[in-house]
């Protein structure tokens, strides 16, 4: 990360921070007066204030900082507070350097003028404060801002997360990684609230890569749970009232087409030590319900997907280092292919256009056909669509679209 700035007049003592507003927009408002400005640049985050300090340490004759732009997230307030009081939550340069810069720079707040599109006040302020000649007001220093990777839980308690898998072991690694990186530290554990993990086993005997079918028999569900679920589905196989509440969990099942699908809500799960046991437990329940229905009605149902959502997915503090080692040891699972149940994409050239065909799973029938003249058009059309289940699938299509617009002799997946 760096301070995004442009040097206009190296003799000028004036810098302008445009915050979230475009540099070119403010330059147009200044007109010919832009020639009196030394530096103009954006500022988006509190971390960026460190880079302003580093930049002004080198331009040691700049003594006036004008704030003129859209303060989208309040970073302008933090900038002014830093120069006034020296307060900055994350200071990444030496305190002596920071104090040396802020004590020799006067900040002029024109954010309200920007809101009013009062360019005349900006121009007047620039002319009144312009002092050419590169007269130093502090020692010139070369300052590098060095950031360390964030260590610890996420800075905010997050709610929600989604993992789609056809392999329970991969789901385990991905869920542990999710809680490690985005869980919030709460005393003796790190917590992510309500992640949803979907295990899709359509067309498979079971989704466990390290467990035989015989091994599943060790997780026989309570008969009363099976009976309660089957009792409702016996009356109406499409009922949404097949629900069982077990105190610390709630199970709901429904039949769609030839598949029995099941959702389990849990109060909490230790995702490192207890996740696999939970999946064995709830998969066994789903399979037992299917077996009971098939036996009673001479049907052919099979388990489709089971979704497990713990309210509190947690890793205990004492296990964090072991969890990190577990994810490192299994990093290869992130590169394993997981087919998107929302279909596939074919990318090709057709004259001057790029064609993207979205095709259905299993049959490969055409679902949607897009024609794009530019990468920007493709990006704007697809970025907010619901065509993707996996992040990797969206990233893959982005890579192929970049290639097809760059290469005249494009062939999908051929590097």
C-alpha positions in Angstrom: 0.0 0.0 0.0 1.2 3.6 -0.7 -0.1 7.1 -0.7 -1.7 7.6 -4.2 -0.4 11.1 -5.2 0.8 13.1 -8.1 3.5 15.8 -8.0 2.5 18.9 -9.9 4.8 21.7 -8.9 7.9 20.8 -6.9 8.5 24.4 -5.9 5.1 24.6 -4.2 4.5 24.4 -0.4 0.9 23.2 -0.9 -0.5 19.6 -0.8 -4.1 18.7 -1.4 -5.8 15.6 -0.1 -8.9 14.7 -2.1 -9.9 11.8 0.2 -12.3 9.5 -1.8 -12.8 12.0 -4.7 -11.0 11.6 -7.9 -7.8 13.5 -8.3 -8.7 14.5 -11.9 -12.0 15.9 -10.7 -10.3 18.3 -8.2 -7.7 19.2 -10.8 -10.5 20.3 -13.2 -12.1 22.4 -10.5 -8.8 24.2 -9.9 -8.3 25.0 -13.5 -5.1 27.0 -14.1 -4.5 27.2 -10.3 -3.4 23.6 -10.3 0.0 25.0 -11.3 0.4 26.4 -7.8 -0.1 23.0 -6.1 2.8 20.8 -5.1 1.2 17.5 -4.4 -2.3 16.2 -4.9 -3.5 12.7 -3.7 -6.2 10.5 -2.4 -6.7 9.1 1.1 -9.0 6.2 1.8 -8.0 4.6 5.1 -6.4 5.5 8.5 -3.4 3.4 7.4 -2.9 5.8 4.5 -2.2 8.7 7.0 1.2 7.0 7.7 2.0 7.2 4.0 1.1 10.9 3.9 3.6 11.4 6.8 6.2 9.5 4.8 5.6 11.5 1.7 5.7 14.9 3.5 9.0 13.8 5.2 10.6 13.9 1.8 8.9 17.0 0.6 10.1 19.0 3.6 9.1 22.4 2.2 5.4 21.5 2.1 3.8 23.3 5.1 0.1 23.5 4.0 -2.3 20.6 3.6 -5.7 21.3 2.2 -8.5 18.7 2.7 -10.9 19.0 -0.2 -13.0 15.9 -1.2 -15.7 13.4 -0.3 -15.1 12.0 3.2 -16.9 8.7 2.6 -15.8 6.9 5.7 -14.7 9.6 8.1 -11.0 9.2 7.3 -10.9 13.0 6.9 -11.8 13.4 10.6 -9.0 11.1 11.6 -6.5 13.0 9.4 -7.4 16.3 11.0 -7.4 14.8 14.5 -3.9 13.4 13.8 -2.5 16.7 12.8 -4.2 18.5 15.6 -3.6 16.0 18.5 -1.1 13.4 17.2 -3.7 10.6 17.7 -3.6 7.7 15.3 -4.7 4.2 16.2 -2.1 2.5 14.0 1.1 4.5 13.8 3.6 2.8 11.4 6.3 5.5 11.5 8.5 6.7 14.4 6.7 9.0 16.7 9.4 11.6 16.4 9.0 11.7 12.6 5.2 11.9 12.9 5.4 14.7 15.4 8.0 16.5 13.2 5.7 16.5 10.2 2.4 17.4 12.0 4.0 20.2 13.9 5.2 21.9 10.7 2.1 21.4 8.5 -1.1 23.5 8.8 -4.2 21.7 7.8 -7.1 23.6 6.1 -10.4 21.7 6.1 -12.5 22.5 3.0 -14.7 19.4 3.0 -17.8 21.5 3.3 -16.7 23.5 0.4 -16.4 20.3 -1.7 -19.9 19.3 -0.7 -21.1 22.7 -1.9 -19.0 22.5 -5.1 -17.4 25.7 -4.0 -14.3 25.6 -6.2 -13.8 29.4 -5.8 -12.9 28.9 -2.1 -10.4 26.2 -2.9 -8.8 28.4 -5.5 -8.7 31.4 -3.2 -7.1 29.2 -0.4 -4.4 27.9 -2.8 -3.5 31.5 -3.9 -3.5 32.8 -0.3 -1.1 30.1 1.0 1.2 29.6 -2.0 4.8 30.1 -1.1 7.3 29.0 -3.8 11.0 28.4 -3.4 11.3 25.1 -1.6 12.1 26.6 1.8 12.5 23.8 4.3 10.4 23.8 7.4 11.7 20.5 8.8 14.6 18.1 8.1 14.3 16.0 4.9 14.0 12.3 5.7 13.4 9.2 3.6 10.8 7.2 5.6 9.5 3.7 4.7 6.2 2.5 6.1 6.5 -1.1 7.1 3.3 -3.0 7.9 3.3 -6.3 9.7 0.6 -8.9 9.0 -2.3 -8.7 11.4 -2.0 -11.3 14.1 -5.0 -12.5 16.0 -8.8 -12.6 15.3 -10.8 -10.4 13.0 -11.3 -6.8 14.1 -15.1 -7.1 14.0 -17.5 -9.9 15.0 -18.6 -11.3 11.6 -21.9 -13.0 11.0 -22.3 -15.4 8.1 -20.1 -17.4 5.8 -20.7 -20.0 3.2 -18.9 -23.2 2.2 -20.2 -25.6 -0.5 -18.5 -29.0 -0.7 -18.8 -32.5 -1.9 -16.1 -33.8 0.4 -16.4 -33.5 4.2 -12.7 -33.4 4.8 -12.3 -30.4 2.6 -15.2 -28.7 4.4 -13.3 -29.3 7.7 -10.1 -27.7 6.5 -12.0 -24.8 4.9 -14.2 -24.2 8.0 -11.2 -24.2 10.3 -9.4 -21.8 8.0 -12.5 -19.5 7.9 -12.8 -19.3 11.7 -9.0 -18.8 12.0 -8.9 -15.9 9.6 -12.3 -14.2 10.3 -13.3 -15.3 13.7 -13.5 -12.7 16.5 -11.5 -13.3 19.7 -13.7 -13.7 22.8 -11.6 -14.5 25.7 -10.7 -18.2 25.6 -12.0 -18.8 22.0 -12.2 -17.4 18.5 -15.7 -17.3 17.1 -17.5 -16.9 13.7 -21.3 -16.6 14.0 -23.6 -18.7 11.8 -21.3 -20.0 9.0 -23.4 -22.3 6.7 -21.7 -25.5 5.4 -23.5 -27.4 2.6 -22.3 -31.0 1.9 -23.6 -32.1 -1.5 -23.6 -35.9 -2.0 -25.8 -36.3 -5.0 -24.7 -39.3 -7.0 -22.3 -40.5 -4.3 -22.7 -43.2 -1.7 -21.4 -40.8 1.0 -19.2 -37.7 1.1 -16.5 -39.0 3.4 -13.1 -39.6 1.8 -11.7 -41.3 4.8 -14.6 -43.4 6.0 -16.0 -46.6 4.6 -19.7 -47.3 4.4 -19.3 -49.8 7.2 -17.7 -47.2 9.4 -20.8 -45.0 9.2 -22.8 -47.6 11.0 -21.1 -46.5 14.2 -23.2 -43.3 14.2 -26.7 -44.8 14.6 -29.1 -41.9 15.2 -31.7 -42.1 18.0 -34.8 -43.9 16.9 -37.1 -41.2 18.2 -35.5 -38.6 15.9 -35.9 -40.8 12.9 -39.5 -41.7 13.7 -40.5 -38.0 14.2 -39.1 -37.0 10.9 -40.4 -40.0 9.0 -43.9 -39.6 10.6 -44.3 -36.2 8.9 -42.8 -37.2 5.6 -45.0 -40.3 5.5 -48.1 -38.1 5.4 -46.6 -35.7 2.8 -43.2 -36.3 1.3 -43.0 -32.7 0.3 -43.9 -31.3 3.7 -41.7 -28.6 5.3 -42.9 -29.6 8.8 -40.5 -32.5 9.3 -38.8 -30.8 12.2 -37.2 -32.1 15.4 -35.9 -30.0 18.3 -33.4 -31.8 20.4 -32.4 -29.1 23.0 -29.0 -28.1 21.6 -30.0 -28.7 18.0 -32.8 -28.4 15.5 -33.2 -30.6 12.4 -35.4 -30.0 9.4 -35.7 -32.2 6.4 -37.5 -32.0 3.0 -37.8 -34.2 -0.1 -37.2 -32.5 -3.4 -37.4 -34.7 -6.5 -35.6 -37.9 -5.7 -33.5 -36.4 -2.9 -33.9 -36.0 0.9 -32.2 -32.7 2.0 -31.6 -31.8 5.6 -30.6 -28.7 7.5 -29.2 -28.8 11.0 -28.9 -25.8 13.3 -26.5 -26.2 16.2 -25.8 -23.9 19.2 -22.1 -24.2 18.9 -19.3 -26.4 17.4 -15.6 -26.7 18.2 -14.7 -26.8 14.5 -11.2 -28.2 15.0 -12.1 -31.1 17.3 -15.8 -31.8 16.8 -16.7 -30.9 13.2 -16.2 -34.4 11.7 -18.1 -36.1 14.4 -21.0 -33.7 13.8 -21.0 -34.4 10.1 -21.0 -38.2 10.7 -23.8 -37.7 13.1 -26.1 -35.8 10.8 -25.3 -37.6 7.7 -26.2 -40.9 9.5 -29.5 -39.4 10.5 -30.2 -38.4 6.9 -29.3 -41.8 5.5 -31.4 -43.5 8.2 -34.5 -41.4 7.3 -34.0 -42.2 3.6 -33.7 -46.0 4.3 -36.9 -45.9 6.4 -38.8 -44.1 3.7 -37.5 -46.3 0.9 -38.3 -49.5 2.9 -41.8 -48.4 3.8 -42.8 -47.0 0.4 -40.6 -49.1 -1.9 -39.1 -45.8 -3.1 -35.7 -44.8 -4.5 -34.8 -41.7 -2.5 -31.2 -40.9 -1.7 -29.5 -38.3 0.4 -29.0 -35.0 -1.5 -27.4 -32.3 0.6 -27.0 -31.7 4.3 -26.5 -28.2 5.5 -25.0 -27.6 9.0 -25.1 -24.1 10.6 -23.7 -23.6 14.0 -24.7 -20.4 15.7 -21.2 -20.2 17.2 -18.4 -21.9 15.2 -15.3 -21.7 17.5 -11.7 -22.6 17.9 -10.4 -22.5 21.5 -7.4 -20.3 22.2 -5.4 -23.2 23.4 -5.9 -24.9 20.0 -5.1 -22.0 17.7 -1.5 -23.0 16.9 -2.7 -26.6 16.3 -5.4 -25.3 14.0 -3.0 -23.2 12.0 -0.7 -26.2 11.6 -3.7 -28.3 10.5 -4.6 -25.8 7.7 -0.9 -25.6 6.6 -0.6 -29.3 6.4 -3.8 -29.6 4.3 -3.3 -26.5 2.1 -3.5 -28.7 -1.0 -7.3 -29.2 -0.5 -7.9 -25.5 -1.5 -6.6 -26.3 -5.0 -8.8 -29.4 -5.5 -11.6 -29.0 -8.1 -15.1 -28.6 -6.8 -17.7 -28.5 -9.5 -20.2 -25.6 -9.3 -23.8 -26.9 -9.0 -24.9 -23.6 -10.6 -23.4 -24.7 -13.9 -20.4 -24.1 -16.1 -19.2 -21.5 -18.5 -17.9 -21.8 -22.1 -15.9 -18.8 -23.3 -15.2 -18.2 -27.0 -14.6 -15.5 -29.6 -17.2 -14.7 -32.3 -16.0 -12.0 -34.6 -15.2 -8.9 -32.5 -17.3 -10.1 -29.7 -16.6 -12.5 -26.8 -19.4 -15.0 -26.1 -19.9 -16.5 -22.7 -22.4 -19.4 -22.5 -23.7 -20.4 -19.1 -24.6 -24.1 -19.2 -26.6 -26.3 -16.8 -24.9 -29.1 -14.8 -25.4 -32.7 -15.8 -27.1 -32.1 -19.2 -24.8 -29.2 -20.3 -27.9 -27.5 -21.8 -27.7 -23.8 -22.5 -29.0 -21.6 -19.7 -27.8 -18.1 -20.7 -25.8 -16.6 -23.5 -23.9 -13.3 -23.2 -22.1 -11.3 -25.8 -19.6 -8.7 -24.7 -17.6 -6.1 -26.6 -15.1 -5.3 -23.8 -13.8 -6.7 -20.5 -15.4 -3.8 -18.7 -18.8 -4.7 -20.1 -18.3 -8.3 -19.0 -17.2 -7.3 -15.6 -20.1 -5.0 -15.0 -22.6 -7.7 -16.2 -21.3 -10.6 -14.2 -19.8 -9.1 -11.0 -23.1 -8.9 -9.1 -24.8 -11.9 -10.7 -25.8 -15.1 -8.9 -24.1 -17.5 -11.3 -21.4 -18.7 -8.8 -21.5 -20.9 -5.8 -17.7 -21.0 -5.3 -15.3 -18.1 -5.1 -12.9 -20.1 -7.2 -15.4 -20.4 -10.0 -15.8 -16.6 -10.2 -12.0 -16.1 -10.1 -11.6 -18.7 -12.9 -14.1 -17.0 -15.2 -12.4 -13.6 -14.5 -9.1 -15.2 -15.6 -10.5 -16.6 -18.8 -12.3 -13.4 -19.7 -9.0 -11.5 -19.3 -7.3 -14.0 -21.6 -9.9 -14.0 -24.2 -9.8 -10.2 -24.5 -6.0 -10.2 -24.7 -5.5 -13.1 -27.1 -6.7 -13.2 -30.7 -6.2 -17.0 -30.9 -7.9 -17.8 -27.6 -8.7 -21.3 -26.5 -10.4 -21.9 -23.1 -8.2 -23.5 -20.4 -5.2 -23.6 -22.7 -2.2 -21.7 -21.2 
